[in-house]
Each structure stands twice: as structure tokens, then as C-alpha cells.
Amino acid sequence: MNLNSKKPEKRPLYVYYIIAVVIIILLNVFALPAISERSVKQTDYTTFLKAVDRGKVYEATINSDYIYYTMKVDGNDVYCKTVSVDDKDLVSHLYDAGVSIEGTAPQRQSLLLSLIAGYILPIAVLFFLDAGSARR
């Protein structure tokens, strides 16, 4: 028997599950929020008001935290957001400028739903993929 021809030991399967869970958590915390916010340009409130006065803003959605608005720049739609400020004249200002105004009620995402969609579902998919590949 040759001692130099030892096969490397296989790692237990739970090690791979732990690595997969860590990768999923890192993606959910860092990558996915950055990707979803990339197409929305952050502006300040003054820039928003100046764009309304110039007639560039044609649609605005106001919620408790942010004002999301769409404006035309060089014929292209640009999606922007600014912090919502307690401005009592804002709605009348937007209406006078001909901006389409929408308001949204504050929505709180269910903690249970976010846990299921962000962590449990991806882990279950990995588990079933592994179980399917082990049968072969």
C-alpha cells in the first residue's frame, strides 16, 4: 500500500450549506439593494423644485420618506428621488406646474415574508438542487 496516494478527505455537506447561506446573506445585504437603487438618481429638494419650475418634471409620487419623480432630460426619462420635506405648498406647486401627482400610503414589508423570500426560499432551492444531484 502506497501512503503517498491518499485521497483528499471530502468536506461534509454542511460546510457547503454554510458557505451558500453566507453568500446569500451578503447578496441580500449589499448587492441587491445597490442594484435596485442604481437606476434612480438621488437629488436634493432644491434641485427637485428647480426642475419643477423649469417644467422638466412631469410625474411625481410622494410618500412619507421620499419623493420619486420623473423628468425629461434631452428627450430621455430620468428617474430621480429626493427626501420628502414637510412643505405644505408642494402639492399646489406641483399642480400649478402641470405635474401628475400620486401619493402612496406607507408600506411596511412583512418581516416573515422578507425572511422567506430572502433567505429560506434560496436555501430551499439549493437544498433541492443538491438532493437532485446526489441521486445521479
C-alpha positions as CSV (number, residue, x, y, z in Angstrom):
1,M,0.0,0.0,0.0
2,N,1.4,3.4,-1.0
3,L,1.0,6.1,1.6
4,N,1.6,9.0,-0.8
5,S,-1.5,8.2,-2.9
6,K,-4.0,9.1,-0.2
7,K,-7.3,10.6,-1.5
8,P,-8.1,14.1,-0.1
9,E,-10.8,13.9,2.5
10,K,-14.2,15.1,1.4
11,R,-15.7,18.0,3.3
12,P,-19.0,17.4,5.0
13,L,-22.1,18.7,3.1
14,Y,-23.0,21.2,5.8
15,V,-19.8,23.2,5.1
16,Y,-21.1,23.9,1.6
17,Y,-24.5,24.9,3.0
18,I,-22.9,27.3,5.4
19,I,-20.9,28.9,2.6
20,A,-24.1,29.2,0.5
21,V,-26.0,30.8,3.3
22,V,-23.2,33.3,3.9
23,I,-23.2,34.2,0.2
24,I,-27.0,34.6,0.1
25,I,-26.9,36.9,3.2
26,L,-24.1,39.0,1.7
27,L,-26.0,39.3,-1.6
28,N,-29.2,40.3,0.2
29,V,-27.5,42.9,2.4
30,F,-25.1,44.5,-0.1
31,A,-25.7,43.6,-3.8
32,L,-29.4,43.6,-4.3
33,P,-30.2,47.0,-2.7
34,A,-27.4,48.6,-4.7
35,I,-28.7,47.1,-8.0
36,S,-32.3,48.2,-7.3
37,E,-31.3,51.8,-6.5
38,R,-28.8,52.2,-9.3
39,S,-31.3,53.4,-11.9
40,V,-32.8,56.1,-9.5
41,K,-30.8,59.3,-9.3
42,Q,-30.6,60.9,-5.8
43,T,-31.1,64.7,-5.8
44,D,-31.7,67.3,-3.2
45,Y,-35.0,69.1,-2.6
46,T,-33.9,72.3,-4.2
47,T,-32.9,70.6,-7.4
48,F,-36.4,69.0,-7.5
49,L,-38.1,72.3,-7.0
50,K,-36.0,74.0,-9.7
51,A,-36.8,71.2,-12.2
52,V,-40.5,71.6,-11.4
53,D,-40.2,75.4,-12.0
54,R,-38.5,74.8,-15.4
55,G,-41.2,72.4,-16.4
56,K,-39.0,69.3,-16.7
57,V,-40.8,67.2,-14.1
58,Y,-44.0,65.6,-15.4
59,E,-44.7,63.0,-12.8
60,A,-44.2,62.8,-9.0
61,T,-45.0,60.2,-6.4
62,I,-45.0,61.5,-2.8
63,N,-44.7,59.1,0.2
64,S,-43.6,59.7,3.8
65,D,-39.9,59.2,3.2
66,Y,-39.1,60.2,-0.4
67,I,-40.5,62.0,-3.4
68,Y,-39.9,59.9,-6.6
69,Y,-40.2,61.9,-9.8
70,T,-39.7,61.6,-13.5
71,M,-38.3,64.3,-15.6
72,K,-37.3,64.8,-19.3
73,V,-33.6,65.4,-19.9
74,D,-32.5,65.6,-23.6
75,G,-35.7,63.7,-24.6
76,N,-35.0,60.8,-22.2
77,D,-36.8,60.0,-19.0
78,V,-34.7,60.3,-15.9
79,Y,-36.0,58.8,-12.6
80,C,-35.0,60.7,-9.5
81,K,-35.7,60.8,-5.8
82,T,-35.4,63.3,-3.1
83,V,-36.1,63.4,0.6
84,S,-39.6,64.3,1.4
85,V,-39.8,67.7,3.2
86,D,-42.8,69.0,5.2
87,D,-43.8,71.6,2.5
88,K,-47.5,72.5,2.8
89,D,-47.4,74.2,-0.6
90,L,-45.8,71.4,-2.5
91,V,-49.0,69.8,-3.9
92,S,-50.3,73.1,-5.1
93,H,-46.9,74.0,-6.6
94,L,-46.8,70.7,-8.5
95,Y,-50.4,71.1,-9.6
96,D,-49.8,74.6,-10.9
97,A,-46.8,73.3,-12.9
98,G,-48.9,70.6,-14.5
99,V,-47.2,67.7,-12.8
100,S,-49.1,64.4,-12.5
101,I,-49.2,63.8,-8.7
102,E,-49.5,60.5,-6.9
103,G,-49.4,59.7,-3.2
104,T,-48.6,56.4,-1.6
105,A,-49.5,55.1,1.8
106,P,-46.6,54.0,3.9
107,Q,-46.0,50.3,3.3
108,R,-44.2,48.1,5.7
109,Q,-42.9,44.9,4.4
110,S,-43.8,41.8,6.4
111,L,-40.7,40.5,8.3
112,L,-41.9,37.0,7.8
113,L,-42.3,37.5,4.0
114,S,-38.9,39.1,3.7
115,L,-37.3,36.3,5.6
116,I,-39.0,33.7,3.4
117,A,-38.2,35.4,0.1
118,G,-34.7,36.5,1.0
119,Y,-33.3,33.5,3.0
120,I,-35.5,30.5,3.3
121,L,-36.5,30.2,-0.3
122,P,-32.9,30.4,-1.8
123,I,-31.7,27.9,0.8
124,A,-34.6,25.5,0.0
125,V,-33.7,25.8,-3.7
126,L,-30.1,25.0,-3.0
127,F,-31.1,22.0,-0.9
128,F,-33.4,20.5,-3.6
129,L,-30.8,21.1,-6.3
130,D,-28.2,19.3,-4.1
131,A,-30.7,16.5,-3.3
132,G,-31.4,16.1,-7.1
133,S,-27.7,16.0,-8.0
134,A,-27.0,13.4,-5.2
135,R,-29.4,10.9,-6.8
136,R,-27.4,10.8,-10.0
